[in-house]
């Protein structure tokens, strides 16, 4: 699958806390955002 770079504007305190959480769990922030996007799309498809 092709990747796309994006720019997001988020609260810096929220981002820093989330980044630390991901670091502790050995996760990538970008992959977690991608998973959230996939889950939201699936919810929308299920409602149709």
Contact map, one row per residue, 1 for C-alpha under 8 A:
111000000000000000000000000000000000000000000000
111100000000000000000000000000000000000000000000
111110000000000000000000000000000000000000000000
011111000000000000000000000000000000000000000000
001111100000000000000000000000000000000000000000
000111110000000000000000000000000000000000000000
000011111000000000000000000000000000000000000000
000001111100000000000000000000000000000000000000
000000111110000000000000000000000000000000000000
000000011111011000000000000000000000000000000000
000000001111111000000000000000000000000000000000
000000000111111100000000000000000000000000000000
000000000011111110000000000000000000000000000000
000000000111111111000000000000000000000000000000
000000000111111111100000000000000000000000000000
000000000001111111110000000000000000000000000000
000000000000111111111000000000000000000000000000
000000000000011111111100000010000000000000000000
000000000000001111111110000010000000000000000000
000000000000000111111111000000000000000000000000
000000000000000011111111100000000000000000000000
000000000000000001111111111110000000000000000000
000000000000000000111111111100000000000000000000
000000000000000000011111111000000000000000000000
000000000000000000001111111000000000000000000000
000000000000000000000111111100000000000000000000
000000000000000000000111111110110000000000000000
000000000000000000000110011111110000000000000000
000000000000000001100100001111111000000000000000
000000000000000000000000000111111100000000000000
000000000000000000000000001111111110000000000000
000000000000000000000000001111111111000000000000
000000000000000000000000000011111111100000000000
000000000000000000000000000001111111110000000000
000000000000000000000000000000111111111000000000
000000000000000000000000000000011111111100000000
000000000000000000000000000000001111111110000000
000000000000000000000000000000000111111111000000
000000000000000000000000000000000011111111100000
000000000000000000000000000000000001111111110000
000000000000000000000000000000000000111111111000
000000000000000000000000000000000000011111111100
000000000000000000000000000000000000001111111110
000000000000000000000000000000000000000111111111
000000000000000000000000000000000000000011111111
000000000000000000000000000000000000000001111111
000000000000000000000000000000000000000000111111
000000000000000000000000000000000000000000011111
